[in-house]
């Protein structure tokens, strides 16, 4: 874990970002008081998600395809139109 003040982080941002790739966590401080934590985001999924994960768990009811009631439809309309 690296603690760094804002001014130092701005001056050497690319160096600190390189440290994130090494697994470091950066604690950003304002006048030596911690205010934020900077950590590397997880990478994208290694494989695409398979289709049909919820097969047999969820069923779309026939009512899903019926028209919406007028009061619900009116909520989507712009009152200025």
C-alpha positions as a printed NumPy array, in Angstrom:
array([[  0.   ,   0.   ,   0.   ],
       [  1.339,   3.397,  -1.029],
       [  0.211,   6.609,   0.676],
       [  0.607,   9.72 ,  -1.448],
       [ -0.589,  13.309,  -1.226],
       [ -2.584,  14.807,  -4.088],
       [  0.198,  17.093,  -5.319],
       [  2.676,  14.204,  -5.45 ],
       [  0.136,  11.973,  -7.227],
       [ -0.512,  14.628,  -9.883],
       [  3.203,  15.174, -10.451],
       [  3.996,  11.458, -10.881],
       [  0.671,   9.975, -11.966],
       [  2.036,   7.643, -14.654],
       [  4.544,   6.148, -12.198],
       [  1.822,   5.439,  -9.648],
       [ -0.47 ,   3.949, -12.275],
       [  2.329,   1.55 , -13.237],
       [  2.511,   0.465,  -9.581],
       [ -1.188,  -0.479,  -9.744],
       [ -0.38 ,  -3.071, -12.404],
       [  2.098,  -4.604,  -9.963],
       [ -0.713,  -5.151,  -7.473],
       [ -0.199,  -2.088,  -5.313],
       [ -3.049,  -0.072,  -3.804],
       [ -2.66 ,   3.689,  -3.576],
       [ -4.151,   5.677,  -0.723],
       [ -4.684,   9.259,  -1.875],
       [ -4.28 ,  11.813,   0.915],
       [ -5.13 ,  15.47 ,   1.363],
       [ -2.734,  17.039,   3.85 ],
       [ -1.709,  13.559,   5.009],
       [ -5.334,  12.571,   5.716],
       [ -6.552,   9.611,   3.603],
       [ -9.475,  10.548,   1.351],
       [ -9.554,   7.916,  -1.395],
       [ -8.249,   4.538,  -2.418],
       [ -7.048,   3.826,  -5.942],
       [ -6.877,   0.22 ,  -7.088],
       [ -6.685,  -1.588, -10.407],
       [-10.023,  -2.54 , -11.942],
       [-10.563,  -6.215, -12.731],
       [ -9.928,  -7.134, -16.349],
       [-12.623,  -8.206, -18.767],
       [-14.086, -11.69 , -18.537],
       [-11.819, -14.27 , -20.092],
       [-14.634, -16.046, -21.942],
       [-18.033, -14.889, -23.197],
       [-20.996, -15.8  , -21.035],
       [-22.888, -18.805, -22.346],
       [-26.447, -18.346, -23.588],
       [-29.187, -19.935, -21.527],
       [-27.776, -19.653, -17.986],
       [-31.287, -19.249, -16.528],
       [-32.909, -21.975, -18.62 ],
       [-35.435, -23.773, -16.444],
       [-35.061, -21.171, -13.672],
       [-37.117, -18.388, -15.214],
       [-40.047, -18.518, -17.598],
       [-41.425, -15.508, -19.482],
       [-45.186, -15.443, -18.924],
       [-47.521, -14.96 , -21.889],
       [-48.795, -11.726, -20.312],
       [-45.361, -10.205, -20.955],
       [-46.28 ,  -9.809, -24.625],
       [-49.686,  -8.189, -23.979],
       [-50.058,  -4.413, -24.471],
       [-49.402,  -2.251, -21.426],
       [-52.338,  -0.566, -19.659],
       [-53.037,   3.064, -20.636],
       [-51.961,   4.458, -17.235],
       [-48.532,   2.807, -17.596],
       [-48.142,   3.939, -21.219],
       [-48.97 ,   7.535, -20.282],
       [-45.969,   7.574, -17.926],
       [-43.666,   7.127, -20.934],
       [-45.197,   9.956, -22.971],
       [-43.811,  13.481, -22.925],
       [-46.477,  15.785, -21.421],
       [-45.189,  18.641, -23.627],
       [-45.946,  16.698, -26.828]])
